[in-house]
C-alpha cells in the first residue's frame, strides 16, 4: 500500500490519506474506516464477506471487524480513519454503509463531500477547528442515516478479542524472532490450537502472518533509511540476513537491495 498524501491530527482523533491500495493484509480494524474509491477496482473483505468497489463507491469498516483488501492494478482511494472512542466516547457505534449495491446513491453525496473537504483541509493545513467541525457533522449524518444496531455474539467477540491480542503482541514483539510457542504461551493456548486458529481466522499460518508484519517494517526501513540489509534484517526480527532475503524475495519477487 502506497500513501500519496496523509495527515494525522496531533491528538490522533482522525487520520486522512489518499492511497494507492494494492494489498491490505487481513487484520482486525481498531477504528472506524471510511473508504471512498475514486479510481480503480477495489475488492474488500469484511468478516469474510466480499464487497467490490468501483468508481466513487463508499464503504465503512467498523471497529473489531476482520478486514482485508486488494486491487489488481492499484487504486486512487480516499481513506478517513475516525477514532470514535476519543471523538465521542463510543467505539461501539457501528454503521452499515456500502454504496455499491444501493440504488439510492444520493444519500452518499454528503459523505463524499465531507471526506473530500476533510482531505482538502489536511492538504492545505487549515485549522483543526474547521476540520473537527466537519468530522462531527459527518458522524451525526452517519448516525442518522447508516447506524446499525447489530451486535456481535459472545463467541465472535471472544474470537475478535483474541485476534486483537495476538495481533498486538506480535506487533509489539516482532523484533524478538518469535515462535508459535511464544505466542501460544502469551495467550495460554496450546500450539496445536493456535496453529489451527491462525489458519481459520487469518487465512494463513503463524509464520506467514509473522513474516508479513516483519516485512512491512523492513520495507519501511528500506524506503526511508540508508541502513544495510543486515541491519534491516536484525531490526525486523530475522535471525540473519539470509533468511530475511529469502522471505523478502518470496513475497516481492526481488531482493531487498534491488527493491
Backbone bond lengths (Angstrom), bond angles and torsions (degrees), N, CA, C in turn:
res aa  C-N    CA-C-N  psi(-1)  N-CA   C-N-CA  omega(-1)  CA-C   N-CA-C  phi
1 X - - - 1.460 - - 1.515 108.00 -
2 X 1.316 117.53 129.62 1.458 121.79 -177.53 1.513 110.13 -116.19
3 X 1.309 117.35 127.37 1.457 122.08 179.13 1.516 109.93 -92.66
4 X 1.324 117.26 129.82 1.453 121.74 176.48 1.528 110.64 -95.08
5 X 1.328 115.50 -34.35 1.458 120.55 -177.98 1.511 107.32 -153.94
6 X 1.329 116.93 133.52 1.448 117.72 177.08 1.504 111.06 -151.45
7 X 1.339 114.80 152.73 1.453 120.68 -179.44 1.520 108.25 -148.30
8 X 1.342 116.41 126.74 1.447 122.12 173.67 1.517 107.40 -115.86
9 X 1.346 117.51 131.16 1.458 117.14 180.00 1.520 109.15 -75.32
10 X 1.308 115.86 157.95 1.459 120.91 -167.70 1.516 113.21 -62.25
11 X 1.313 119.20 -25.43 1.456 121.60 179.83 1.531 112.38 -98.15
12 X 1.317 117.01 9.52 1.461 122.61 178.79 1.530 111.77 54.99
13 X 1.339 116.12 43.16 1.462 121.00 175.56 1.521 110.49 -84.68
14 X 1.320 116.08 -26.19 1.454 121.13 179.03 1.533 108.93 -156.50
15 X 1.311 115.19 164.74 1.471 121.30 175.30 1.520 106.72 -144.34
16 X 1.326 116.78 128.70 1.464 120.64 179.80 1.520 109.57 -122.50
17 X 1.317 116.17 144.23 1.462 120.15 -179.44 1.520 110.45 -158.63
18 X 1.323 114.76 159.07 1.461 121.98 170.01 1.518 105.97 -113.98
19 X 1.314 117.10 124.07 1.453 120.16 -169.54 1.528 113.13 -130.48
20 X 1.308 114.07 145.99 1.459 121.82 168.23 1.515 106.32 -96.82
21 X 1.314 117.22 100.51 1.461 121.18 -173.62 1.526 110.16 -89.98
22 X 1.305 114.76 120.76 1.466 121.33 172.27 1.528 109.16 -104.02
23 X 1.334 115.33 -53.89 1.457 121.09 179.10 1.519 110.26 -145.25
24 X 1.317 116.85 134.00 1.460 123.06 166.59 1.518 105.88 -120.63
25 X 1.323 116.98 113.52 1.466 119.63 -175.56 1.530 110.78 -68.00
26 X 1.305 115.21 158.47 1.458 121.56 -177.41 1.521 110.90 -63.51
27 X 1.336 115.68 129.36 1.452 121.73 179.60 1.525 108.46 -157.04
28 X 1.309 115.81 172.03 1.461 120.74 175.30 1.520 108.22 -97.48
29 X 1.321 116.05 121.17 1.455 120.51 -177.93 1.528 109.70 -72.95
30 X 1.341 117.22 137.79 1.461 121.04 -178.30 1.525 112.69 -109.86
31 X 1.335 116.55 10.94 1.463 121.19 -177.32 1.524 108.83 -150.01
32 X 1.305 117.36 174.08 1.461 121.73 174.63 1.520 108.26 -88.84
33 X 1.324 116.57 120.67 1.465 121.71 -175.86 1.516 110.30 -117.32
34 X 1.337 115.35 126.41 1.461 121.67 176.33 1.523 108.31 -107.26
35 X 1.328 116.45 125.57 1.459 121.86 175.89 1.523 109.00 -109.79
36 X 1.321 116.60 123.76 1.461 122.80 173.17 1.524 106.47 -114.87
37 X 1.318 115.91 105.85 1.463 120.44 -174.56 1.535 110.07 -87.71
38 X 1.335 116.42 115.03 1.463 121.17 -176.17 1.525 111.65 -87.35
39 X 1.320 116.40 -47.39 1.464 121.40 -179.22 1.527 109.91 -138.89
40 X 1.340 115.81 149.40 1.458 121.12 177.08 1.516 112.08 91.87
41 X 1.328 115.70 169.66 1.466 122.08 178.40 1.521 108.89 -105.84
42 X 1.323 115.97 123.22 1.459 122.00 -177.52 1.520 109.48 -117.62
43 X 1.322 116.07 128.90 1.464 122.58 -178.99 1.528 108.25 -108.77
44 X 1.326 115.99 117.61 1.461 122.11 -174.35 1.524 109.43 -117.69
45 X 1.333 116.35 129.75 1.459 121.76 174.53 1.530 108.27 -107.54
46 X 1.330 116.48 123.02 1.461 122.20 177.18 1.522 107.63 -123.46
47 X 1.334 115.86 116.41 1.468 121.48 -176.73 1.528 111.37 50.98
48 X 1.331 115.17 38.69 1.454 121.25 175.75 1.516 115.29 86.65
49 X 1.331 117.97 -8.11 1.468 121.44 -179.41 1.527 110.16 -95.25
50 X 1.335 116.46 134.27 1.465 121.81 -176.90 1.521 111.20 -89.56
51 X 1.340 116.00 133.62 1.457 123.36 174.17 1.526 107.92 -126.36
52 X 1.326 116.80 124.20 1.464 121.59 -179.61 1.526 109.75 -100.91
53 X 1.325 115.90 117.88 1.457 121.41 -178.22 1.519 110.35 -103.28
54 X 1.328 115.59 125.11 1.446 121.68 174.07 1.517 110.20 -102.90
55 X 1.312 116.09 -157.34 1.459 121.35 -177.31 1.529 111.40 -63.40
56 X 1.331 116.04 127.11 1.470 125.56 176.84 1.529 113.50 63.83
57 X 1.327 117.45 21.40 1.459 119.82 173.80 1.528 110.07 -81.69
58 X 1.333 114.65 152.62 1.467 122.31 -178.75 1.517 109.36 -126.50
59 X 1.338 115.46 143.48 1.455 120.97 172.44 1.514 108.36 -146.70
60 X 1.339 116.50 150.69 1.458 121.84 176.16 1.524 108.80 -117.21
61 X 1.332 115.94 131.16 1.463 122.32 174.12 1.510 107.48 -103.68
62 X 1.327 116.85 122.43 1.462 121.70 -176.58 1.529 111.73 -85.01
63 X 1.336 116.68 156.55 1.463 119.96 175.40 1.523 111.27 -57.89
64 X 1.332 116.03 146.54 1.467 124.49 179.48 1.522 113.45 71.46
65 X 1.336 117.22 12.44 1.459 120.99 174.68 1.526 109.77 -90.59
66 X 1.320 115.36 141.78 1.464 120.53 172.61 1.528 106.96 -77.89
67 X 1.340 116.73 127.73 1.465 120.07 -166.42 1.525 111.04 -142.57
68 X 1.331 115.25 134.12 1.465 121.37 172.17 1.523 107.86 -151.17
69 X 1.334 116.75 160.94 1.463 120.66 -177.79 1.517 110.21 -154.56
70 X 1.327 115.12 155.19 1.460 118.96 174.42 1.525 109.82 -155.19
71 X 1.324 114.85 158.94 1.459 122.37 174.87 1.523 107.87 -141.42
72 X 1.309 116.75 137.59 1.462 119.95 -177.86 1.524 112.44 -70.40
73 X 1.324 116.69 -36.99 1.464 119.82 -175.06 1.527 112.67 -121.02
74 X 1.307 117.93 10.23 1.460 120.75 179.77 1.522 111.73 88.80
75 X 1.331 115.54 163.16 1.460 120.96 -177.38 1.531 110.40 -137.62
76 X 1.307 114.51 170.85 1.461 122.57 168.43 1.516 104.41 -120.72
77 X 1.329 116.59 99.79 1.457 121.71 -168.98 1.519 111.76 -126.47
78 X 1.325 116.34 130.64 1.461 121.38 172.77 1.527 108.24 -86.03
79 X 1.325 115.87 130.51 1.464 121.47 -177.80 1.521 108.57 -122.72
80 X 1.327 115.85 126.54 1.460 120.65 176.20 1.526 108.36 -125.48
81 X 1.332 115.77 116.59 1.465 121.98 176.74 1.517 108.70 -99.97
82 X 1.324 117.30 128.37 1.458 123.02 179.14 1.525 109.43 -116.88
83 X 1.323 116.68 125.33 1.466 121.88 177.88 1.526 107.51 -95.76
84 X 1.334 114.69 85.81 1.462 120.05 -171.35 1.524 112.65 -66.40
85 X 1.334 117.91 -26.26 1.459 119.60 178.16 1.528 110.48 -62.50
86 X 1.336 116.88 -34.52 1.462 120.87 179.17 1.527 112.11 -89.30
87 X 1.324 116.43 -31.03 1.465 120.26 -178.65 1.526 112.35 -74.46
88 X 1.343 116.24 -47.13 1.473 119.53 -175.36 1.527 112.67 -130.27
89 X 1.352 116.97 5.95 1.454 120.14 178.47 1.510 114.15 72.50
90 X 1.330 117.47 22.81 1.471 120.81 -178.10 1.518 109.88 -147.28
91 X 1.329 116.37 104.22 1.458 120.33 179.01 1.529 111.78 -96.16
92 X 1.336 116.17 6.41 1.470 120.67 -179.74 1.523 112.59 -97.52
93 X 1.328 116.98 -1.87 1.460 121.01 178.20 1.526 109.40 -68.99
94 X 1.335 115.93 125.73 1.459 120.59 -175.49 1.530 109.77 -122.16
95 X 1.338 114.74 145.19 1.460 120.56 -178.88 1.523 110.14 -123.96
96 X 1.324 115.02 143.01 1.458 121.32 172.77 1.518 106.79 -107.55
97 X 1.329 115.08 99.95 1.470 119.06 -170.50 1.513 110.42 -144.57
98 X 1.334 116.30 107.14 1.464 122.88 174.55 1.518 107.99 -149.22
99 X 1.319 116.32 117.12 1.466 120.44 -173.84 1.529 113.13 -81.51
100 X 1.323 116.90 -16.71 1.463 120.43 -171.04 1.509 115.69 -55.54
101 X 1.333 117.39 -43.96 1.469 119.67 -178.05 1.529 112.00 -112.57
102 X 1.333 116.43 22.18 1.456 121.32 179.94 1.529 109.01 -101.75
103 X 1.333 116.69 125.17 1.469 120.40 -179.18 1.529 111.94 -72.27
104 X 1.326 116.93 -25.35 1.464 120.73 -178.57 1.533 108.98 -88.56
105 X 1.313 116.20 83.86 1.465 121.24 -176.07 1.530 112.76 -75.82
106 X 1.317 116.93 -23.56 1.464 119.90 -173.35 1.524 112.49 -65.40
107 X 1.338 116.71 -29.76 1.465 118.21 -176.91 1.528 112.19 -70.74
108 X 1.335 117.23 -8.86 1.470 121.09 177.65 1.528 112.05 -93.66
109 X 1.335 116.53 -7.10 1.468 119.82 -175.78 1.529 112.00 -61.91
110 X 1.336 116.82 -40.25 1.465 119.15 -178.08 1.528 110.77 -67.54
111 X 1.329 116.90 -34.15 1.470 120.07 177.69 1.522 109.57 -65.48
112 X 1.346 116.48 -45.53 1.466 120.47 178.92 1.522 110.86 -59.97
113 X 1.327 114.60 -45.23 1.465 120.07 -179.88 1.528 110.51 -61.04
114 X 1.323 116.60 -45.50 1.462 120.87 -176.77 1.518 111.63 -65.80
115 X 1.319 116.81 -46.90 1.466 120.50 -179.71 1.531 109.99 -60.54
116 X 1.321 116.28 -43.79 1.469 120.63 -179.83 1.528 111.12 -62.56
117 X 1.327 116.63 -42.92 1.473 120.39 -179.33 1.528 110.88 -66.62
118 X 1.321 117.24 -40.77 1.469 120.67 179.65 1.526 110.28 -63.55
119 X 1.314 116.38 -41.77 1.463 120.08 177.30 1.521 111.17 -65.12
120 X 1.334 115.94 -40.80 1.467 120.30 178.80 1.522 110.74 -63.04
121 X 1.324 116.43 -41.83 1.463 120.34 177.63 1.522 111.25 -62.46
122 X 1.333 116.03 -39.97 1.459 120.39 179.12 1.517 110.84 -64.26
123 X 1.337 115.76 -41.19 1.469 120.41 -177.66 1.517 111.86 -68.25
124 X 1.343 115.97 -32.81 1.468 119.49 -176.76 1.526 112.44 -100.61
125 X 1.370 115.22 5.30 1.465 121.42 176.10 1.529 112.82 55.39
126 X 1.331 115.48 45.83 1.462 119.46 174.48 1.533 109.24 -76.29
127 X 1.314 116.79 172.12 1.457 120.45 -171.43 1.521 112.03 -63.85
128 X 1.338 114.44 148.78 1.460 120.38 177.56 1.526 110.55 -62.67
129 X 1.334 116.91 -32.32 1.455 120.20 -179.22 1.530 110.55 -60.35
130 X 1.333 116.72 -45.24 1.468 120.87 -179.71 1.521 110.74 -62.25
131 X 1.325 116.00 -45.58 1.465 120.08 -179.51 1.520 111.26 -65.72
132 X 1.332 117.03 -44.30 1.465 120.83 179.86 1.514 111.34 -59.55
133 X 1.322 117.03 -39.02 1.456 121.17 178.16 1.527 111.03 -61.27
134 X 1.319 116.47 -43.33 1.470 120.80 177.41 1.525 111.37 -63.03
135 X 1.331 116.26 -40.79 1.466 120.53 -178.68 1.527 110.37 -63.97
136 X 1.327 117.65 -44.31 1.463 119.98 179.58 1.533 111.40 -66.68
137 X 1.316 117.44 -34.99 1.467 120.40 174.55 1.530 110.48 -63.56
138 X 1.320 115.82 -41.09 1.467 120.75 179.77 1.524 110.56 -65.13
139 X 1.334 117.22 -45.10 1.469 120.45 179.62 1.524 110.19 -60.84
140 X 1.318 117.44 -42.03 1.471 121.13 178.80 1.522 111.13 -62.03
141 X 1.325 116.46 -40.77 1.464 121.00 178.98 1.529 110.77 -65.85
142 X 1.315 116.46 -43.65 1.469 120.50 179.20 1.526 110.78 -63.45
143 X 1.324 116.45 -41.96 1.466 120.07 -179.34 1.525 110.81 -64.84
144 X 1.308 117.15 -35.65 1.464 121.14 -178.24 1.522 112.55 -76.15
145 X 1.341 117.32 -29.54 1.464 119.90 -170.91 1.528 115.89 -117.37
146 X 1.325 117.75 -18.06 1.473 119.06 -173.53 1.524 113.95 -132.65
147 X 1.307 118.01 8.68 1.459 120.52 -176.73 1.527 110.54 -63.75
148 X 1.331 115.16 137.13 1.460 121.59 176.96 1.515 108.29 -116.19
149 X 1.320 116.22 133.67 1.464 120.69 -179.76 1.519 112.34 -97.96
150 X 1.336 116.80 9.57 1.464 119.49 -179.36 1.520 109.91 -68.51
151 X 1.319 115.82 139.27 1.462 121.80 179.64 1.514 110.05 -116.41
152 X 1.320 114.93 148.65 1.462 119.76 175.75 1.516 109.07 -75.22
153 X 1.346 116.89 143.02 1.454 117.67 174.66 1.529 109.82 -75.69
154 X 1.338 115.96 166.81 1.462 120.84 -173.48 1.525 111.52 -61.39
155 X 1.326 118.17 -40.33 1.454 121.27 -179.03 1.527 110.54 -63.04
156 X 1.333 116.45 -46.52 1.457 119.71 178.99 1.525 111.24 -63.18
157 X 1.327 116.52 -38.94 1.458 119.76 179.95 1.522 110.83 -64.13
158 X 1.328 116.99 -38.82 1.463 120.48 178.13 1.520 110.67 -64.10
159 X 1.330 116.32 -41.87 1.466 119.86 177.77 1.526 111.24 -63.71
160 X 1.327 116.31 -41.66 1.458 120.62 179.04 1.527 110.65 -63.64
161 X 1.341 116.68 -44.00 1.464 120.27 177.97 1.519 110.82 -59.60
162 X 1.318 116.11 -40.06 1.474 119.91 179.33 1.521 110.43 -68.64
163 X 1.335 117.24 -41.99 1.468 120.58 178.06 1.522 111.03 -58.68
164 X 1.339 115.99 -44.68 1.460 120.43 -179.49 1.527 110.37 -64.63
165 X 1.320 116.81 -43.34 1.460 121.17 -179.63 1.524 111.17 -61.96
166 X 1.332 117.00 -44.98 1.462 121.60 179.08 1.528 110.58 -64.08
167 X 1.323 115.20 -46.44 1.453 120.99 -179.10 1.528 110.91 -59.16
168 X 1.322 116.89 -45.84 1.466 120.92 -178.89 1.517 111.79 -68.18
169 X 1.326 117.09 -38.27 1.467 120.34 179.83 1.525 111.05 -63.47
170 X 1.320 116.26 -43.50 1.471 119.73 -179.99 1.527 110.40 -68.44
171 X 1.321 117.37 -41.33 1.469 120.14 178.53 1.520 111.83 -62.51
172 X 1.337 116.63 -35.84 1.465 120.81 -178.90 1.524 112.49 -78.42
173 X 1.327 117.00 -19.72 1.467 119.84 -172.98 1.536 113.17 -127.67
174 X 1.333 117.49 19.80 1.464 119.93 -174.65 1.523 113.18 -62.31
175 X 1.340 117.56 -22.51 1.469 120.59 -179.38 1.534 112.77 -76.17
176 X 1.319 117.06 -9.71 1.463 120.87 -169.77 1.523 114.57 -94.40
177 X 1.349 117.27 16.93 1.468 121.51 179.66 1.531 111.03 50.23
178 X 1.331 115.00 58.19 1.459 122.06 -174.62 1.530 112.84 -64.66
179 X 1.309 114.77 153.38 1.467 121.35 172.26 1.526 108.44 -117.35
180 X 1.324 115.81 166.55 1.465 120.45 176.16 1.523 109.90 -58.41
181 X 1.327 117.08 -37.91 1.464 121.09 -179.66 1.523 111.53 -65.16
182 X 1.328 117.36 -37.11 1.470 119.87 177.79 1.526 110.75 -58.49
183 X 1.329 116.09 -45.72 1.461 120.57 -179.02 1.527 110.54 -69.93
184 X 1.326 116.72 -41.36 1.462 121.11 178.97 1.534 110.88 -60.40
185 X 1.330 116.60 -43.62 1.468 120.30 179.02 1.528 110.75 -63.29
186 X 1.337 116.58 -39.49 1.458 120.27 179.71 1.522 111.16 -64.08
187 X 1.341 116.62 -34.74 1.471 121.65 -177.61 1.525 112.53 -94.74
188 X 1.336 117.54 1.96 1.473 122.63 -177.72 1.531 111.51 56.93
189 X 1.344 114.81 46.24 1.459 121.77 179.19 1.524 109.66 -124.88
190 X 1.326 115.87 163.05 1.459 118.98 172.34 1.525 109.00 -81.66
191 X 1.304 117.16 155.45 1.470 120.18 -180.00 1.523 111.09 -64.81
192 X 1.333 117.54 -35.60 1.470 119.93 -179.49 1.523 110.86 -66.56
193 X 1.353 117.26 -41.50 1.466 120.48 177.52 1.526 110.53 -64.08
194 X 1.336 116.56 -44.82 1.462 120.36 -177.61 1.522 111.32 -66.08
195 X 1.320 116.65 -35.74 1.466 120.37 178.47 1.525 111.02 -60.98
196 X 1.327 116.36 -44.93 1.462 121.23 178.08 1.532 110.39 -68.13
197 X 1.334 116.81 -38.44 1.464 121.66 179.23 1.533 110.62 -59.58
198 X 1.328 117.19 -42.14 1.462 120.70 178.50 1.526 111.02 -61.38
199 X 1.308 117.05 -46.48 1.466 120.72 -178.29 1.522 111.26 -64.54
200 X 1.316 116.77 -42.99 1.469 120.46 -176.96 1.524 113.04 -75.41
201 X 1.325 116.96 -32.16 1.458 120.77 -173.28 1.524 113.24 -95.99
202 X 1.327 116.77 -46.06 1.461 121.28 -177.21 1.526 112.76 -98.33
203 X 1.344 116.60 -10.99 1.457 119.93 178.71 1.514 113.85 74.17
204 X 1.326 117.06 19.73 1.466 121.77 179.67 1.521 109.21 -158.12
205 X 1.318 116.26 166.49 1.452 120.04 179.06 1.525 110.43 -74.30
206 X 1.331 114.98 166.60 1.468 119.05 176.54 1.522 110.66 -57.44
207 X 1.333 116.99 -44.95 1.461 120.28 -176.61 1.525 111.18 -64.34
208 X 1.324 117.84 -40.01 1.466 120.81 177.50 1.529 110.64 -62.96
209 X 1.318 116.29 -43.60 1.461 121.29 179.53 1.526 110.41 -64.29
210 X 1.322 116.55 -45.83 1.467 122.17 -179.90 1.525 110.79 -63.53
211 X 1.315 116.44 -43.27 1.463 119.84 179.44 1.530 112.04 -63.35
212 X 1.338 116.95 -36.74 1.470 120.10 178.01 1.528 110.89 -60.04
213 X 1.330 116.45 -42.53 1.462 120.53 179.87 1.525 110.20 -67.29
214 X 1.338 116.84 -43.49 1.462 119.79 179.60 1.531 111.31 -64.60
215 X 1.315 116.03 -39.04 1.466 119.32 -179.42 1.524 111.95 -69.40
216 X 1.326 117.67 -33.99 1.466 120.31 175.43 1.526 110.48 -57.25
217 X 1.322 116.03 -45.33 1.465 120.18 179.39 1.528 110.95 -69.14
218 X 1.330 116.58 -37.27 1.462 120.18 179.59 1.529 111.39 -64.48
219 X 1.332 116.80 -43.15 1.463 121.20 179.75 1.529 110.77 -63.61
220 X 1.327 116.60 -40.48 1.465 120.19 178.13 1.530 110.37 -62.26
221 X 1.335 116.17 -41.22 1.466 119.87 -179.73 1.528 111.11 -70.66
222 X 1.326 116.42 -37.62 1.465 119.97 176.17 1.520 111.51 -61.84
223 X 1.324 115.38 -36.73 1.465 121.04 -175.56 1.523 112.56 -76.62
224 X 1.315 116.70 -38.18 1.462 119.26 -168.48 1.535 114.91 -113.55
225 X 1.337 118.44 1.48 1.469 119.57 177.98 1.526 109.83 -132.29
226 X 1.315 115.06 170.62 1.468 121.68 176.11 1.529 111.24 -106.04
227 X 1.325 117.07 20.62 1.459 121.31 -178.69 1.525 111.40 -64.39
228 X 1.309 115.85 150.59 1.465 120.90 178.30 1.521 110.07 -72.08
229 X 1.323 115.92 162.45 1.468 121.17 177.63 1.522 109.89 -59.08
230 X 1.326 116.60 -39.82 1.464 121.13 179.80 1.524 111.19 -61.67
231 X 1.340 116.74 -42.95 1.457 120.46 -179.25 1.527 111.29 -69.16
232 X 1.326 116.34 -39.61 1.466 120.50 178.63 1.521 110.45 -64.90
233 X 1.327 116.53 -40.18 1.470 120.60 176.91 1.529 110.40 -59.13
234 X 1.322 115.77 -44.73 1.468 121.09 179.22 1.524 110.84 -64.28
235 X 1.325 117.12 -45.81 1.469 121.53 -178.27 1.526 112.57 -66.68
236 X 1.327 116.14 -23.93 1.472 120.79 -177.18 1.521 112.74 -95.76
237 X 1.326 116.69 4.36 1.462 119.84 173.32 1.513 116.04 89.63
238 X 1.343 117.84 12.71 1.464 120.39 176.71 1.519 109.79 -87.67
239 X 1.330 116.68 146.34 1.458 121.12 -176.52 1.520 112.44 -68.73
240 X 1.345 116.39 -28.88 1.462 120.65 177.39 1.528 109.09 -159.74
241 X 1.321 115.91 167.79 1.465 120.10 -176.14 1.525 111.91 -69.29
242 X 1.332 117.20 -28.06 1.467 119.77 179.89 1.527 111.16 -63.04
243 X 1.321 116.95 -47.28 1.468 119.55 179.50 1.527 110.49 -66.69
244 X 1.326 117.13 -36.59 1.464 121.34 177.53 1.528 110.96 -61.00
245 X 1.332 117.11 -48.25 1.466 121.29 -178.97 1.523 110.80 -62.07
246 X 1.330 117.41 -39.64 1.468 121.72 -179.20 1.522 111.16 -63.83
247 X 1.334 116.79 -45.50 1.471 121.24 179.87 1.519 110.27 -67.46
248 X 1.316 116.80 -41.90 1.466 122.41 -179.80 1.531 110.65 -61.71
249 X 1.319 115.83 -46.07 1.468 120.67 -177.30 1.530 111.16 -66.25
250 X 1.321 116.37 -34.71 1.465 120.58 -179.87 1.525 110.92 -64.67
251 X 1.328 117.37 -34.85 1.463 120.44 -177.59 1.519 112.20 -88.18
252 X 1.346 118.02 -42.03 1.460 121.23 -171.36 1.521 113.57 -106.17
253 X 1.322 117.84 -1.42 1.459 123.11 175.94 1.533 112.88 59.82
254 X 1.309 115.45 28.07 1.454 121.94 174.30 1.521 108.48 -157.30
255 X 1.305 117.61 170.99 1.454 120.43 179.76 1.532 109.46 -91.50
256 X 1.334 117.53 159.13 1.474 120.07 178.74 1.523 112.89 -57.56
257 X 1.329 117.35 -37.46 1.460 120.78 -177.35 1.517 112.67 -68.37
258 X 1.350 116.96 -21.54 1.470 120.52 -179.89 1.532 112.56 -103.41
259 X 1.306 116.20 0.00 1.481 121.07 -174.83 1.527 110.55 -66.60
